[in-house]
Amino acid sequence: MSDAEPTRAVSVVILKGGVGKSTISMNLARQLTERGRVLFADLDPNGHATNGLGFGDAYRDDLTLGDVILDQGDATAGDLIVETPFGFDLLPSSNTLEDVEKDLAGALQGSARVKTKIVDPLLGERYDYIVFDCPAYPGMLNNNALVATQNVIIPLEPGSSSIGGYKRTMDRLIKPAREYIDIEVLALVPNKLRERIDQRTEDRELLENLNTAEATQGKIPNFARITSAEFDAIDDGEMKPPKPGVRYSAALSKSLKAHQPLLDYDPENSQVENFEELASIVANGGVER
C-alpha cells in the first residue's frame, strides 16, 4: 500500500433490497486487494455475500459475528475471519445477526460495537481497507456500520423504487447520523443499467437526475458521468450514446453462481474497470474528475 493512501473503512448501503449491494461490495473488496490488505465484512443477516462467495459453512458456524458484537464469550472478530482465494479475507455473516438488532437497542454504546470490536482493532493493524456489506433495512446494524466507517457507497438501480430507497437511506439513515458524526458519501453508483439513454428510459432518468442535480453530480463515478452538454449532444444525434454505469451483465450473474468476484471469473470483462474506479474512489476518499 502506498504511503499516500490512508487506511479506510466503507459501508455499502441502501435501504432497498435487490439493488445489487452485495455484488458491488464484493467486487469492490476484490479490486481493493490491488491496493492493500482487505477485509470484507458481511453485516447482512441474509448472508448473500458470505454464501455467494462459497462460505455457507462459515455462515452456519456455532461461533458467530453476533457473539463478537454482543461481547458474548471471549471470541474476537479475528477468531472468525476466514481466508478466501481472492486476495481478501472474509468476516462472515450469520443468521444470528437478526437477534443483534433488538439486543443492541438497549445496550450501552450500542451503536459503537462494530467500531470497537472490528474496525478499531483491525483497520491499520491487520488491514488497510474494510468493506462492509450492510442490511437493506434501518436498525442498529446499519447505525453501527455508519459509526464504524463514516464513509458510504450507495448503489442505485433504475426505477422509482430504487430512488425511493435512496431517499429513505438519506432521510432515515445518513441525515440522522450526521447530527452526531461526519458521514461522507463517497459515491452514488448507478447499477443494473441495460437500456438506451437516447430515449426516455428509466436508465436515462436515473442518470440525468444524478448527473444534473447539484447535490449528487459530484458523487457520480466517471464511468457513469454524463454532462448536460453531452445529454444535449446525444439527443441531437451529434454524439453516440455511451453505456454508462455498472451494466446488467450475464457474467456478473454467472460469477456469483461460480462463487467468484468478476475479476476472477472473467478478468477481461468491461465491467471490471468500473469496480476498479470504485476502489480508487475508496482509496482517494471520493470521486476525482
Secondary structure as the mmCIF struct_conf table of DSSP 4:
data_model
#
loop_
_struct_conf.conf_type_id
_struct_conf.id
_struct_conf.beg_label_comp_id
_struct_conf.beg_label_asym_id
_struct_conf.beg_label_seq_id
_struct_conf.end_label_comp_id
_struct_conf.end_label_asym_id
_struct_conf.end_label_seq_id
TURN_TY1_P TURN_TY1_P1 ASP A 3 ALA A 4
BEND BEND1 GLU A 5 GLU A 5
STRN STRN1 ARG A 8 VAL A 12
BEND BEND2 LEU A 15 LYS A 16
TURN_TY1_P TURN_TY1_P2 GLY A 17 GLY A 18
BEND BEND3 VAL A 19 GLY A 20
HELX_RH_AL_P HELX_RH_AL_P1 LYS A 21 LEU A 32
TURN_TY1_P TURN_TY1_P3 THR A 33 ARG A 35
BEND BEND4 GLY A 36 GLY A 36
STRN STRN2 VAL A 38 ASP A 42
TURN_TY1_P TURN_TY1_P4 PRO A 45 ASN A 46
HELX_RH_AL_P HELX_RH_AL_P2 HIS A 48 GLY A 52
TURN_TY1_P TURN_TY1_P5 LEU A 53 GLY A 54
HELX_RH_AL_P HELX_RH_AL_P3 GLY A 56 TYR A 59
TURN_TY1_P TURN_TY1_P6 ARG A 60 ARG A 60
BEND BEND5 ASP A 62 LEU A 63
HELX_RH_AL_P HELX_RH_AL_P4 LEU A 65 ILE A 69
TURN_TY1_P TURN_TY1_P7 LEU A 70 ASP A 71
BEND BEND6 GLY A 73 ASP A 74
HELX_RH_AL_P HELX_RH_AL_P5 ALA A 77 LEU A 80
STRN STRN3 VAL A 82 GLU A 83
TURN_TY1_P TURN_TY1_P8 PRO A 85 PHE A 86
BEND BEND7 GLY A 87 PHE A 88
STRN STRN4 ASP A 89 LEU A 91
TURN_TY1_P TURN_TY1_P9 ASN A 95 THR A 96
HELX_RH_AL_P HELX_RH_AL_P6 LEU A 97 ALA A 105
TURN_TY1_P TURN_TY1_P10 GLY A 106 GLY A 106
BEND BEND8 ALA A 107 ALA A 107
TURN_TY1_P TURN_TY1_P11 LEU A 108 GLN A 109
HELX_RH_3T_P HELX_RH_3T_P1 GLY A 110 ALA A 112
HELX_RH_AL_P HELX_RH_AL_P7 ARG A 113 VAL A 114
HELX_RH_PI_P HELX_RH_PI_P1 LYS A 115 VAL A 119
HELX_RH_AL_P HELX_RH_AL_P8 ASP A 120 LEU A 122
STRN STRN5 LEU A 123 LEU A 123
TURN_TY1_P TURN_TY1_P12 GLY A 124 ARG A 126
STRN STRN6 TYR A 127 TYR A 127
BEND BEND9 ASP A 128 ASP A 128
STRN STRN7 TYR A 129 ASP A 133
BEND BEND10 ALA A 136 TYR A 137
BEND BEND11 GLY A 139 GLY A 139
HELX_RH_AL_P HELX_RH_AL_P9 MET A 140 THR A 149
STRN STRN8 ASN A 151 LEU A 156
BEND BEND12 PRO A 158 GLY A 159
HELX_RH_AL_P HELX_RH_AL_P10 SER A 160 THR A 169
HELX_RH_PI_P HELX_RH_PI_P2 MET A 170 ILE A 174
HELX_RH_AL_P HELX_RH_AL_P11 LYS A 175 ARG A 178
TURN_TY1_P TURN_TY1_P13 GLU A 179 TYR A 180
BEND BEND13 ILE A 181 ILE A 181
STRN STRN9 GLU A 184 LEU A 193
BEND BEND14 GLU A 195 GLU A 195
BEND BEND15 ILE A 197 ARG A 200
HELX_RH_AL_P HELX_RH_AL_P12 GLU A 202 THR A 212
BEND BEND16 ALA A 213 ALA A 213
TURN_TY1_P TURN_TY1_P14 GLU A 214 THR A 216
HELX_RH_3T_P HELX_RH_3T_P2 GLN A 217 LYS A 219
BEND BEND17 ILE A 220 ILE A 220
HELX_RH_3T_P HELX_RH_3T_P3 ASN A 222 ALA A 224
HELX_RH_AL_P HELX_RH_AL_P13 SER A 228 ASP A 235
TURN_TY1_P TURN_TY1_P15 ASP A 236 GLY A 237
BEND BEND18 GLU A 238 MET A 239
BEND BEND19 GLY A 245 GLY A 245
STRN STRN10 VAL A 246 ARG A 247
HELX_RH_AL_P HELX_RH_AL_P14 ALA A 250 LYS A 257
TURN_TY1_P TURN_TY1_P16 ALA A 258 HIS A 259
HELX_RH_AL_P HELX_RH_AL_P15 LEU A 262 TYR A 265
TURN_TY1_P TURN_TY1_P17 PRO A 267 GLU A 268
TURN_TY1_P TURN_TY1_P18 SER A 270 GLN A 271
HELX_RH_AL_P HELX_RH_AL_P16 VAL A 272 ASN A 284
TURN_TY1_P TURN_TY1_P19 GLY A 285 GLY A 285
BEND BEND20 GLY A 286 GLY A 286
#
